[in-house]
């Protein structure tokens, strides 16, 4: 038997009418008694809360699309206006002026009513209803307003207005504390949002508190759940010879990592050699994290939830615990590590003439930095060239190969986004001490070219494999 909600929706879709009174719906549903009527009203309330139907000012019900209402996500701008991004991706965004936001907050699911269409189909509208609130907490600075009432000024300027604080519940901050507020009431008309302080991050003038505020504002988890840490602690710190199995043993090759001086997790390594036929052999080796983060495990679920490591000015919040990311999953020098390898033979034009992809075990010979590689290859620093004499010929080979690969990419129409980047330098207490320019030179460019070559090679490998399978079944 159909649920009453499904019956209501079917009736509203099939009827030529646009809006319906309770009497219309009662007659159509064939309700028998007061209990049935109450059940229908209860269903309508639930449908309205979900945004399945709209209730007009005259207490009539309609499908949103029949009244030209658009359901979507509200994206606020710090200057007071915003945009609704429709669920229907074929529709353009709807501009919402500051006076028509109607207390919607950034990220809320809303119904917007289009009020006018400007040139080039630019739609302008008003927020008719907030279907679902998406903000449950805010990060900001605690203080008292001019009336002496406790408030928090949100750090995120897209969160309009102040939040009144209920000091009878929650923590008791002092003026200037950075805090996390749990919202208990949302703004309504002229009334501000209300909340309680759930966490005191620290005073806004304390070193490092600004970074912690950013972390909490974006909801980035710092600590890992207990079950994740339990799995991480069971992972061995070293590879036993018995675990290598059928992996190809590349520990006799000269393989190096090249990263920034402050990098802790070294996830890729490279090697280049000259073949008798004049071609280059490029080996790109990526840390095989899947050996320790198995599908469906607590580590795997947490990594999927985080999606990526987060890089901040003074720290990195990893996707997997440091025991793995900086330990056995990091290609540190002079220790055995499991990797996935892609070896390519590349000719003088930059074409990959053959390749292999396989599981391997490596032992990197050096942990090189971009700065040292640049000084060896570009500045030709005599001291560094003497220090790294065993690998200088390979670095020069790498440099030559990277130029070949870059020339090929340029010929194919690649765009080189060679913009200067700024890097903030902080001291041990997290205080900024300066801003320096980070420039891409030989070291950065050769790693970039090698990673692009490997990714392209692997993509083509899987595409050709998939094409072969398709043809075999067609």
N, C-alpha and C positions, 0 to 999 in steps of 0.2 A: 504493500500500500504506500502511495506517495506521501512524503512528508508534506505538511501544510505549507512550509516555506517554498518547496518546489512548485506546489499548486499555485501559490500566489504569483510567483515569477512567471510561470507558464501563461497564466491568465493575463498578466499585465503585458507580456510580449505579444500575445495574439490579439488583444483587444485594440480596436481603432482609437479608443480614448487614450488621452495622455496622462490624466490624473484620476485618482480613485479615492472615494470617501470610505470610511469604515463600513457604511451601509452597503456600498457597492461590493466590497470584498466579502462581507458577511453573506450577502445574497448568493454570490458566485460560489462560495465554499460550501453552501448548504448546511450551515451550522444548526445544530439541534437544540442546544441549551446554553446557559450562561458559562459553563465550564469550557465549552468549545470556543466561545467568544473570547474568553480570557486567554486561552491558548493561542488564538490568532493574534491578539494584541501583543502578547509576549513575543511571538515570532516576529512581528513587525518591528518591535523595539530592537531585537537582536539583529535583524536585517539592516535596520537603519544604522546601528552601531558599526556594523561591518562595511557599510557603504553600498550594500546591494540595492537599497531603495533610498529615495529622498522624501522627506516630509516637508511640505511647503508651509508657509506662514498661515495658510487657511486649513491646516491639518489634513491635507490630502496627500496621498502617496503616489509616487511616480518612479519610473526607472530613470537613473541619472542622465542617460543619453537622450531621453525624450525631452528633458528640460535644458538641454545643452550644457549640462554640468560635466566637467572633466575631472576624473580622478587621477591623482599623481602625487609626486613628492615635492614638498616645498623646500627650495634652497634659498636661504636668506642671505642678504648682503649687509655688511656692517653699516651701510649708510641708511638702512631702514627699509628699502624695497626688497623685492625678491622675485623668484621665478618658480612656476610650477612646471615640473618635468612630467608630462603625461605618461600614464601606463602604456597608452597606445603610442608606440615608438615612431609611427608615421606622422604624428602630430608635432608641430613646433612648440617650443616652450611658450608659456604664457607669462607675460610681465605683470607683476603685482605691485602697484604703487604703495608707498608707505602707509597711506591712509586706508588701504584696503587689505592689509595683512591680517587684521582681526585676531591678534594674539597667537597666530601660528608661529611655531618655532622651527628652527632649521632641522630638516629631516622628517618633519611630520608628514603623515599621509593625509591629504586634504581633498575636498571637492572645491574646484574653482568654477566660477561662473564667468564666461567671457562676456565682457560688456562692450567692447569695441574692437574693430580690426583696423589697424593702421596700414600704411603703405608697406608693400612687400610682404603682405600677409602676417604682419606682426600683431599678435593678439595681446590685448590688455584685459585684465579681469580682476575679480575680487574673490577672496577666500570666503566661501559660503559655509563650510563646515569642516571641522577637524575630525577626521575619521579615526586616526590613531596617533597618539603621542609617541615620539621616538626618543625623546630626551628624558632620562630618568635622574640624571645628576649633572651638576656643573662644577667646574673648578674656578675659583676666583679669590679675591682679596676681601677679608673681613674688615668692617669698620662700622661706624655709626653715622646715620644721616643727620641732616640739620636739626631734626626733631629729637635726636638721641636714640632713634630706633636702630636695632642691630640689623645690618644688611650685608650682603655680599655682592661685590661688583664682578660679574663674570669675566674671565680672561678672554673668552671667545666673543669678539665684538658682534658676531652674528646672533648672539643671544640677547635679544633686546630687553632693556630694563634691568632693574635690580631685583634681588631675591631677598625677601624678608626672612629673618632667621628666628626660629622658635628656640629660645635658650632654655626653656623648661625641659626640653628633650635634647638628646644628642650631646656633643662636646661643647666646651666653653672656650672659644678662642679669644685672643686679645687683638687689639687693633694692629693691622698689618700682617696678620697670619694668612698664609695661603692655605685654603681649605677645600675639601670636597663636600659639596652639599647634595643631600638626597632631597629631591623635590617631593613635597607632600601635597601641594596645590599648584595648579597651573594658572597663568595670568587670565583674568576674566574681566572684560571691560576696562575700568580704570584701576582695578585691583592688581597688585604685583603678585608674582609667583611667591610661594612660601616654601620653606624647607628647613631641614635640620642638618647640623654639621656632623658628618660621619667620620671625617678624618682630617687631622691637622698635618699638613705637609711640612710646614716650617715657616719661619718669618721670611717675608719677601726680600729682605736684605741679606739673608744667610746665603753663603756660597752654595751653588748647586740646586737651590730651591726652584729657580726658574726652569731648569731642565726637568726636574721632577714634576713640576706643574704641567709642562708640555706633555710628558708621558701620561699623566693621569687624565688630562683634558681629552686626549685621543683614545683613552681606554686601552692603552698598551699594557698587557700583563708583564710584570717584571719577574715574579716568582713562578716556578713551575709547580703543578699539582704533585701531591705525594706519590701517586702511582707512576707518574712520569719519571720522577727522580729515583724511584725504586728500580725501574727498568734501566735507567741510565747508570746507576751505581753497579749494576750487574754486568755491564759491558767491560771486558778486559781492557787494561791500559796498554797492553802490548799484544802483538800478533804472535801466536805460537806457530812454529814451523808446520805442525800437523794440520793447521787450519788453511794452509795455502791451497791444498788440493790441486785442481786442474788449472788453476790460474797460470797465465804465462809469467815467467819469472824475468823481470827486467832490472833486477837489482845490480846487474853489472854495467848498466848504461849510465852515462853522465846526464842526469836529469836535474833540473833546477826549478825553483819557484822564483817569480818576480812579482813583488807586491809593494804596496806602500809601507813606509818604515814603521807605521803604527798598527799594521794589520796583525791580528792574532790568529784568525782562522784562515789557513792557507789551503784553498780548495782546488787549485789547478797548478800543474807543473808542465814544463816543456823541455824538449830536446830537439836538436837539429844536427844532421850529419850530411856530408856530401857523398853521393853514390858514385860508383865507377863510371856510370854513363853521363855524369855531369848534373844529374837531377838532385834535388834536395829531398831528404827524408825528414818529415816533420812528425814528431810525436807529441800529442796533447793528452794529458792524463788528468782525469777529474776524480777527486776523492769519492770512493764508492760508499756513500752514506747508507745505501740500502742494505749493506751487509749487517748493519746494526739497528737501523730503524726499519723494522719489518712491517709489511702491510697489515693494517688493522690493529697494530699495537698501540699502547697508550702514547708512546713517543710519536708514532705516525699520526694519530688523531690530533695531538696537540700541535704538531708541526703544520698540519693542514689547516687547523683553526687559526694559527698565527699568520700563515701564508708566506711570510718573509722575515728575515732579520731586519731590525730597525736601526739605522745609523744616525746617531745624534752627535752634537758637537764634541762631547767629551766621553761618549761611551757607545757600545753596541749592545742592543738587546737581542740575543740570538733566537733563532727559530727552534733550536734544540739546545739542551743544557750544555754549559761550558765544558763539562767533562768530555763530551763528544766533539762539540764544534771546535774547541781549542786543543783537544787531545787526539784520540785515535782517528778522528775524521779530518784532522788537519795534517797536511803534508809537510810536517816539520822535518828539518834536515837530519840525516844520519839515523833515521828510524824506519822500519818497514811499515808500509801502508798499502791497503787495498785500494785499487783504482779501477776505473773504466777507461780504457785507452782507445784512441783513434790514431793510427799511424797512416800517414799519407805520403805518397811519392808525388812530388810537384816538379813540373818541368820549367824551362826557362821563361815560358810565357805566363806562368802562374796557374796552369791547369793541373788538376789532380788526375794523374794517369792511372793510379791504383790506390787502394786503401784497405785497411783491416780495422775492425772494431772488435774488442775482446776484453775480457776481465783479466786483470794483471795485479802484480805486486811490485812496488817500486821502493827505492830508498834514495831520497833526493840528496844530491851532493852539496848544494849550497842554498841558503836562503838569501836571495838577492833582493835589493830594493830598487825602485825606479831611479832614485837619485844616483846610486852607485853605477847602475847600468848606463845611465845618461852620461855620467862623468867618464866612464871607461870608453864609450863609443863616440861621444860627441866632443867632450873636452879633452879626451885622451890623457887623463890624469895618470902620471907615471907611477905614483905610489899605489893607486888602486889596480892598475894593470899588473904590477908586480905581485900584489897581494893575491889576485885572482888569476894568476898566469895560466893555470891548467885549463881554465874555461874561457879565456879571452878569445881563442880562435873560434870556439863555438858561438860566442856572443856576436862575433863579427859575421859569422855565417847566418845567424838569426837576423841580424840587421839587414844583410843583403836580401834574404828571403822575404822579409817584411816589405822591403821596397818593391820587389817583384809583385807580391800580392796586392799592394796598394795601387801600383800602376794598372794592374788588371781591373781592379774595382773602379778606378777613375775612368777607364775606358768604357766600362759598362754604365757609366752615368751616376756613380755613387755620389751622395752629398756628404761633404766633410764638415760636420758640426764642430769645428775647432774653436770653441769659445773659451775664453779664460774663465777659470772658476776661482772663487774666493774661499779661503779656508780660515776659520776662526781658531786662533791658538789660545789654549787655556792653560792655567797653571794647575798644580796638584789639588788645589782647593776648588777648582771649577770656575775660577775668575778669568774672564777674557783678558788676554795680555796683548793681543794684536791680531791683525788680519793680513794674511799673505796671499799672493797669487799662486794658484796651482796650475801649472802649464803642462801640456802633453808634449813629451819629447820622445826620444828613441825607445826607451823602456816601455812607456805606456803604449806607444804606437805598435810595437812589434807584438806585444801581448794581445792587443786589440785585433790585429790582423790574424794571428794564429787562432784565436777563439772564433772569429768569424769563419775562417776556413774550416775549422772542425765542425761547427754548427751546420754550415752549409753542406759539408760532406755527409754528415749523419742524416740530415733532412733528405738529401737526394737518395741515400742508401735506403731509407724506409719507404720513400715514394716509389722507387723502382721495385722494391720487394712487394709492396702493395699492388702495384700495377701487374706484376708477374702473377700474383695470386688471383687477381681479377680476371686476367686473360685465360688462366688455366681453367676457370669455372665458366667462362662465357662461350 
